[in-house]
Amino acid sequence: MKNDLIERVTYLIERDELNKRCRKKEHIYKKCFLMNQLRKEELTFNEIGSFFNQHHASVIHNIQTHKNLMEYNKDEYLSVVREYQVFLVDSKYILQPRNIIDDVNNCTSLYKLLRVKKWIAEGRYKKLNEIESVTE
């Protein structure tokens, strides 16, 4: 699914020439939207920047711009990126739930244990009663 999203985004970038410099509002809105979608799929800022021929700092700025537009100018912003929303709607990447027991047992450093803590906060684990039924 992740590769499908990347293929769709690459198609839109090439079709609308989003990898070239342009100061038009519609062009910027579309870039911000696509960068945010790629970031949701956990691509790094450098990976996202490589699609648009931009530096990682520009990607960070554009993702922040997306958040600001969603908060303060949502109607206009969504009207510009509506086509992209429809085009990408069925390419959502769904994270599979993780097993906390396996992840804790595989922790060999404090860093890995902190990563498990982060995943708990994100809700990426199965419910505890589902885990108990699997381990019995």
N, C-alpha and C positions, 0 to 999 in steps of 0.2 A: 504494500500500500504506500509506503514511504517513497519508493521509486516512482510510483504512478504520480504522486504529487509533484515530485521533482521534474518529471517529464512534462507535466502540464504547465508548471511554472516556467520552465525553459521555453516551451512553445510560446507562452504569452510574452515573455521577455523579448524573444526574437521577433514576433509578429508586430509588437508595438514599439520596438527599438528602445526598450527601457534600459539597455546597457550603454546608451549614449547620453551625453550631457543635454539637459533641457530644463528650462525654468518654468515651463507651463504647469499650472496648478494640477491639471488632470494627470499629467505625467508623474508628478511628484506623489500625488495621492496613490496612484497605482503601485509605484515603487514601494511606498511605505506599507501598503497592504500586503504585497507579496513577501516583503522581507519579514513582516510579522508572522505570516503563515509559515514560512520556512523556520523561523526561530521557535515556533510552537512545536515543530518536529525535531527540536533539539539539535539543529545544525549550528556549528560555531559561527561567530561573526565573520571570521575569515572565509569560511566556506560560502556563506551567503554573499559576501562581498565579491567573491570570484564570479558569481553569476552576473553581477551588475557592473563589473569593472570598477569597483569602489573599495576603498580602504575600510578596515573594520570599524574605525571611528565614525565613518559616514553611516554604516549600518546601524550602529548604536543610536545615532542621532535620528535616523529615519524611523526606527522602532519606537523611540520616545515620541516622535511627531505623530505616529499612528495612535498612540495612547492619548495624546493631547487632543487630536482630532475627534476621537471617539468620545471624549469627555465634553468638549466645548463646541464642536461643529459637526455633530454626528449625522444630521440629516443630509447636508450637502456632501459630506465625505462618502456616506454609504450610497448616495445616488450615483456618484462617479465610479465606485468600485463594484456596483451591483452585478455587472456582467462577470467579473472575476469570482465573486461569491458563488454565483450559480455554476460557473464552470468548474470550480474546485469542490463543490459541496459533497460529491460522492467519493472524494479521494481522502477522506479523513483517516488519519492513522490512529488506531486504537491500541493503547498500551495493554499488554497482557498483564493480569495481576501477578505479583511476585509472591514467593513463599518466604516468609520472614525467618522461619526456622533454618532453612537452607542458607539464606544469606548471612545470618548471624554465625552459623557454624563455619562458613567459608571466610569469615573476617580474619585477616592475618595482620592487620595494622589498625591504628587509631583512625586513619583516613577512611578505611573501608567501613568501620563502625559508624563514623560520622555520616557517611553516604547512606547507610541503612537508616539512620535517624532522619535524614532528609527525605528519604522515600516514605517513611512512616508519615511525616508531616504532609506529604503530597497525596497520601491515600492510595499508594500503589500496591498495597498488600491485600490478600484475601482476608475475609472476615475470620476471626479466631476459631469459631465453631466449624468452618469449612476446613481449616488446617487440621484440627483435631481429628475429624472424621477420616482424613486422608492418611494421617500418621498411625492410626490404630490398626 
